[in-house]
């Protein structure tokens, strides 16, 4: 990886990461589909999307989120394209920390401020992505409170708990592994 980061660099490696990440995100999402949270399901798989976005950027995050949600839908027996794109939006926001000049999980360069940004981007991304998808459902006749509150806001807040716990732990573990440290201390 060069010193300047490009979100548009789709090398063979990033295409493979998109494929593996989408399958992982989709299958892990499917496994927890049956654990209800408001009008949605428990989604600890969001931490995988958080890690991949942080490691490879917003474009990869978008594709992993969109295609991963689509894989989940395929196993569930129905495709909800607007919700798949909503997951892609979450992936875009998960990848924004990748663009910070002094951040690089792949080189072990992660500081306390980066973890804070990951959580903030996770919060905004989940609210924007899920609310955008819910508003499509509102336009199709679903009551606002059902679509936006039950299907978007409450699940977005639960997702952020996963981002702030398991997502940060995954980033810390990968960063420590790449930096040569053996402990899992977060921040500097």
WOFENQUI-V333988 format. One record per residue. N is the residue number from 1. PHI is phi in whole degrees, -180 to 180 (* if undefined). Layout:
BEGIN
N&PHI / N&PHI
END
This chain:
BEGIN
1&* / 2&-76 / 3&-71 / 4&-98 / 5&-90 / 6&-121 / 7&-82 / 8&-102 / 9&-81 / 10&-106 / 11&-83 / 12&-57 / 13&-60 / 14&-69 / 15&-65 / 16&-64 / 17&-61 / 18&-60 / 19&-63 / 20&-66 / 21&-62 / 22&-65 / 23&-63 / 24&-62 / 25&-63 / 26&-65 / 27&-68 / 28&-66 / 29&-67 / 30&-62 / 31&-60 / 32&-102 / 33&-57 / 34&-94 / 35&-106 / 36&-73 / 37&-136 / 38&52 / 39&-97 / 40&-127 / 41&-132 / 42&-63 / 43&-135 / 44&-63 / 45&-61 / 46&-59 / 47&-68 / 48&-66 / 49&-63 / 50&-62 / 51&-64 / 52&-66 / 53&-60 / 54&-64 / 55&-81 / 56&-126 / 57&102 / 58&-65 / 59&-68 / 60&-63 / 61&-57 / 62&-61 / 63&-66 / 64&-64 / 65&-64 / 66&-68 / 67&-70 / 68&-64 / 69&-65 / 70&-66 / 71&-62 / 72&-57 / 73&-62 / 74&-60 / 75&-68 / 76&-82 / 77&94 / 78&-156 / 79&-105 / 80&-120 / 81&-57 / 82&-66 / 83&-75 / 84&-63 / 85&-66 / 86&-58 / 87&-67 / 88&-63 / 89&-63 / 90&-59 / 91&-64 / 92&-60 / 93&-64 / 94&-62 / 95&-88 / 96&-65 / 97&-63 / 98&-56 / 99&-79 / 100&-69 / 101&-57 / 102&-100 / 103&-113 / 104&-163 / 105&-58 / 106&-67 / 107&-116 / 108&76 / 109&-98 / 110&-134 / 111&-116 / 112&-54 / 113&-61 / 114&-68 / 115&-62 / 116&-64 / 117&-64 / 118&-58 / 119&-67 / 120&-62 / 121&-63 / 122&-63 / 123&-63 / 124&-64 / 125&-62 / 126&-66 / 127&-66 / 128&-65 / 129&-62 / 130&-73 / 131&-68 / 132&-60 / 133&-65 / 134&-64 / 135&-67 / 136&-64 / 137&-64 / 138&-61 / 139&-62 / 140&-91 / 141&111 / 142&-74 / 143&-57 / 144&-54 / 145&-61 / 146&-67 / 147&-69 / 148&-80 / 149&-78 / 150&-75 / 151&-94 / 152&-123 / 153&-65 / 154&-63 / 155&-62 / 156&-63 / 157&-67 / 158&-66 / 159&-59 / 160&-65 / 161&-62 / 162&-66 / 163&-60 / 164&-75 / 165&-111 / 166&-64 / 167&-61 / 168&-67 / 169&-64 / 170&-64 / 171&-62 / 172&-62 / 173&-65 / 174&-67 / 175&-64 / 176&-65 / 177&-62 / 178&-76 / 179&-87 / 180&93 / 181&-76 / 182&-105 / 183&-90 / 184&-110 / 185&-64 / 186&-91 / 187&84 / 188&-137
END
